[in-house]
């Protein structure tokens, strides 16, 4: 059976002294180091969370973007822009084209 190695990243955090004192007491009562105790708490909390990433690009969650046909149109527009197949219009040009 192969051992699984989890990728880890080091991050310094700042906590109030009173918080560290309380956590130290809790860690000692469980026979753990403060570092191991805090890591276990954070890992357990993160594992209990359900993180969902929305494909809706609207900051307000506009339902127009939930329609697959609308999103396909947006994605085609993005691809066209990347390929240089678009033209940007100034407000004056838009007014002129609309006759306003």
N, C-alpha and C positions, 0 to 999 in steps of 0.2 A: 504494500500500500504506500503510495507516494505522499510525502508530507506537503501540505498546502502552506505556502508562504504568502501572508497578506502584506500588501504594500502599505507602508506607513509614511506619514509626513509629520515632521516636528513643527510645533507651533507654540510660541510663548503666549501665555495669557496672564492678565493682571486681575487679581481678585482682592476684595477687601480683607484686611487682617482678620476681622471677626469671622468671616466666611471660612477662611483657611483654618482658623482655630477649631470651628465646629466640624469641618470636614476631617481634620486631623484626629479629633476625638472619635468620630464615627469609624474612620479607617482603623485606628488602633483597636477599637472594640471588636472589629472583625479580623484582626490579625493581619491587616494589609498595610502596605506603604501608602502614603497620601497620594502619590502619583498613580499607583495601580488602582486605588479606590476611585479617584476622579475619572480615570480612563474608563473603568468599568461602568460608571454611571453614565458617561457620555455615549459610550457604545450602545448600551441598553436603550437609552432614550432615542438615539438615531435609528436603531433597528426597529423601534416601535412606531416610527413615523412613516406615513405614506406620502411620498413626494410624487406629484404629478406635474408633468410639463405640458402646458397647453400649446397647441400649434396655432392657436388664434393669436395673431400679431397685434390685435387691438388692446391697448392698455386698459380700456374700459370694458373689454370682453364683448364688443359689438357682435351680435349674432350673425350679421351679414357675412362675417369671415368664417362662420361654421358651415356655410354652404359649400360643398366640394366644387361646384361649378365656378363660384366666385373666386375661390382660392386658386383654382386652375388658371383662371384669367390673370390673377395677380402674379402667379409663378411664371406664366408666359411673359408677362410684362417685365419681370425681373430678368429673365433670360434674354429678352430682346435688348434691355438696357446694357447687360454685360457684353453683348455682341455689337453694341453701337448701332442698333437698329431703331433708335428712338430720336425724337427731336424735342428739345426743351423750348418752351415758348415763354416769352416775358408776358407780364400782365397787359402791357400795351398791345402786343400781338394778339393775345386772346380777345381783348376788347374789339380790336379791329376785325378779327375773323367773325366775331359774333355781331358786329355792327352796333355796338353800344358805346 
